[in-house]
Amino acid sequence: MTDDGLAITVMSVDEDAWPEVQAEGGSTQPKAGYRFNTVAVRIQVVDGYFTATNTFEPSRFKAVGSSGIEFSATACGRVPNELNSTTMFQGAVIEGNLCVEVPKDETDLLIYYENGYDSPKLWLQARQSDSIEAIRDVSAKVVTDSSVDIGTQRTNPISAGRTALTDDGLGITVMSVDADAWPEVKAENYYNDPPKAGYRFLMAKVRIQVVDGYFTNPINVSAYGFGVVGSSAVLAGTCGSYPLLPDELAATMFHGGVTQGNLCVEVPEDETDLLIYYKGDSATVWSQASQPDSIEVLREVSAEVIIDPLVNIGTQRTNPICR
């Protein structure tokens, strides 16, 4: 096990993976005298948290073999089922391929994982195994903790339809959820990517109100400030590559401003218990990503600008130049 709570298992090895990489498209063949060697690995968060993330980076893997030279494990271009950067919580399990470009006569290949500078390395043989160790008995199911303030932790989210207040002055409300949004995403742009096999698109409409902001300083809101996680304990990815989405959330707002827009994520077809979170200045708020029974009304916050004659005329929204 690694010092950041991961259990890593080598699942399979392909010592001549250029045909598979070539079929993926967009990659250059190995250098003369070299070959592509893919290593499929499984990663499980066995000693993590329900409330704090573990962000994995494939660049933390390196490889070394009989030549005694260290090789990058992400050096082959586009790789089928590539192991990507992933944000996970306790109990999450992911699998994917690393790919190493090594001399054709390289033997005794090992891979190692290092969490960070001065962290201990975990070494694994990069060869085909006769058997695979079972996944550790670590539950990804979140245990509710009613002792924490509602909406402030993954363990006690606010209900959909209720308004969560952030530390950067926003009121966020989940208005509706479309659990299978591919038809709408496809209708928005024919060239949008469909969900991967075994996955679906989930689209949530959220309402944002600036309840504690400024007349003079705006706040930018967009889908990039949000995340979605469910029963897999893996942070959901976007709805394809650079999608054009219907009514996508994006706005620049001042005090009292109200907007609505869609978030779209790709989740496994059997994903349940989905939650949406938003990261404020220093705290995170959590809401259920489900169809609400009712919608909380907007806060009584005026967007009407109060004129401030003490600032130089024309220098602020609160004292504009008159015609």
N, C-alpha and C positions, 0 to 999 in steps of 0.2 A: 504494500500500500504506500502511496506517496504521502509527503508531509502536508499536502493540501486536501487530504481526505478522499483520494481517488483509488479505485481498484482497476488495474489495467491488465487486459488479457490479449495476447496475440491469438487471433482466430484462424487466420490462414495466410499463406504467402504465395505469391506468383513471381517466380524468378525471371520471367521473360514477359513483361506486361506491356510491351510496346503495341502489340495488336489491339489490346483493349483500350489503351490510351489513344491510339490512332483513331479507333472507332468513335471515341468521344468527341473528337474534332478539336482543332485549335491549338494543337501542341506540335512542337518540333521533335523529330526523332532523336534518339540518343546520339551522343558524339561517337565518332569512329572508335571502336574498341570498348564501348560501354553498352550497358543494358539498363532498362527500367525494371526495378524490383518493387512490387507493391506489397505492403504489409497491412492486412485488415486487423484493426484493433477494436476492442470493446472497452468502454470506459463507464464506470459506475461510481456515483457519489455515495460512498459508504459511511463517511464521517463528515457530514455537512450540516446544514441548517434548513428548516422550513422557512425562515425569515430572512436569511442572507444568501446571496448568490455565490456560486463558484464558477468563474469564467475561465473556460478552457481555451488554450491557443495551440494549434498543431505545431507551431514553430518551436514549442518547448521540446519536441522530439528531435533527436539526432541519431545517426547511425554510424557504426564503425565495424570494419571486418578485418580480414587477413592483411590488408595493406597498411593498417594502422592509421589510415587517414579518416578524418571525420567528414561525414556527408550530411547535407540537409535532407530532411525527410519530407520536404514539400517542393521538390525540384523538377517535377516532370510536366508542368503545365496543367492542363485540364485532365482530371483523373476521374474515372467512374466511381460513383459513391464516395466522393472525396470527404475526408474528415475535415470539417470546417470549425471555425471558432464558434463556440456554443456557451450560452449562459444557462446554468443548471442550479437546481436546488437539491436538497436531501433526497436520495433514492432514485435520481434520474439515471437512465442508461442510454448511451448512444453507441453507434458503431460506424466505422468508416475506414477509408483507405489512406494510408501514408504511401508516398512513393519516393524511392531513392534511386538516383542515377549512379551506378557503380561500374567499375571495370568488369568485363565479361568473366575474368578469372577470379573475381573476388569470392572468397569463401568465409565461413564462420561469421556471418553477419549478425550483429547485435543492434538493437535500438535501445536508447535510454531516454528517460523523461526527467526533466529538471524544472521545477516550479519557478525558480528564480535564482538570482545571484546568491551563491553560497548555500543554496538548498541541496540536500542530498540527492544523488541521482538514483533512479530506479532502472535497473538493467534487465532486458528481456531478450531471449533468443529469437531471432527473426527466421524461424523455420516452421515447416508444416508440423502440426502437433498430432499425435495419435488420439488425443482426447481433449475435451474442452472443460475446464472447471465451471461448475454451475455459478450462476449469479448469486451474490450474497443475499441473505434474507434481510433486506433493508427496505422498509416500506416508504413509498413516496406519498402516501396518503397523509394529508395535513391534519393535524390534531388541533381542534378549535381551542383557543385560549381566550376565554371571556374576561380575563383579568386585565388585558390590554385594551386601550381605548379603541372603540369600534372604528374601523377604516384605517387604522394606523399600521396594521401588520397583516401579512398574508394569513395569519392564524385567526383573524377576526375581521373579515371584510365587511364593508357597508353593503346593504342590499341595493340591487339595481333599482333605479328610479329615485333613490335618495341622493342628496347632494353631499359630496365629500369636500371639505375645505382644506386647501393646501397652504403650505407656509410661504408661498410666493403670491398669495392673494387671490387665488382662483376658487370658484365653486364648480365642481365637476359632477355631472349627472349622466349615468348611462340611460339613454332614452329608449333604445330598441336594439335587438340583436337578430341578425340573419345568420342562421347556423349553416347554411349552404348557399354561399353568395356567388358561386361561379357564374350562373346565368347573368347576374347583374354586372359582374366584372367583364365578362365577354361582350355584353351589349354595349358597354362603355367604349371599348376598343377591341376590335376583332383580333388584333395582334398581341393582346395580353396573354401571358403564359397561363395555361391551365394548371390546376393543382397536380402535384406529383401523384403517382399511383399510391393508393392507400391514404391519401390526404384529402382535405376539403378546405375551402376558403370560408372564414368566418368574418362577418362585417358587423361592427358595432357602431351605432350612432351615439355620439356624446355631445352634451351641451356644456359650453364653457361660459361662465360669467365672471367678470373681474369684480370681485366684491371688496377687495382691499388693495386698490392700486393707486395710480396717480393720473391726474389730468395732463401732466406734462411728460411723463415717461411711459412709453408703451411696453407691453409684454408680448412676445411672440409665442404662439401656440401652434403645434403641428403634431402629426402622428409620431414623429421621432421622439417626442417626450414621453410616450406611452410604451408599455410592454404588456404582453398577455402570456399567462402560464396556466396550465391545467393539471390534470391527473398524471401526466407523464413527468412533471417537474422540470421540463425543458422549455426555455423561453421560445415562444413561437416565432417563426420567420415571417417575412413579408409575403404578399400575394404575388409571387413571381418576381422577375427581374425588372425593375423600373416600371411598375405598372401605372397605367392611367386609370384612376378610380372614380366612381361616381361620387360627387360631393365630398371629396377628400378634405379632411380637417386641415386647415391652414389659415391663420389670421394673425394680424397685428392689432392689438386692442389696448384701449385706455380704460380708466376707471369707469365702471358701469356698463362696459361693452358686453354684448351677449352674441355668441355664435354657436352654430351646430355643424358637425361634420362627421365623416366616417373614418374609422380605423379598419384596416383589413389585414388579417393574418392567416397563415397556412398552418393547419393543425391536423394531427392524425384523425382519421374518420371516427375512431372510437374514443377520442379525447372527451373527458367530462370535467365537471367542477372548474370551469374556466373563470379566471379572474383577470381584471384589468388593473394595472397600476400606473401611477404617474409619479415621476420624480420631481419634487420641488427644489428649493434652494438647498435644503439639508435633510428633508424628510420625504417619505413616500406615503401616498394614500392608495388604498386598495378598495376595489368594488367588484361585486359579482358581475360577470359577463353573461347575463341571462335576460329573458324578456321580463320587464318589470310589471308588477301588478298595478302600480300607480306611479305618478310622476310628482315629485316635490315641486312646489311653485318656486318661481324666481325670488331671490332675496330683494328686499326693498332698498335698492342701491341706485341712486340717480346718476345718469350719464351726463347731466347738464353741467356745463363748464362754469365754474365760479371765477369771475373776472378778478385778477390780482393787479391793481394799479401800481404795486410796489416794484414790479419787474419792468425792465426797459421795454418800451412798446415795440412789438414785432419780434421779440426774442423768445416768447413763449406762447403756447396755445392759450394760456390764461390772459394774454393781453395782446391780441393781434392788431395789426394796422387796419384801421377802418378806411373804407373807400372815401 
